[in-house]
């Protein structure tokens, strides 16, 4: 029972859910709300994050005096 599920892209997940009878009900930001066509109790949220948005949320380098000096010099 050590088999892992394959890593899928969000578009692949949406395509598989649509084949299973789900439709995109709404979007909120970068998340798609998906519901089943006949049984509205079945619902899934699929995050549609891309590489750019993940990089934007990455932690910044800790501030150092060298980084602060470089930023200040750019302002001059």
Buried (B, 14 or more C-beta within 10 A) or exposed (E): EEEEEEEEEBEEBBEEBEEEEBEEEEEEEEBBEBBBEEEEEBEBEBEBEEEEEEEEEEEEEEEEEEEEEEEEEEEE
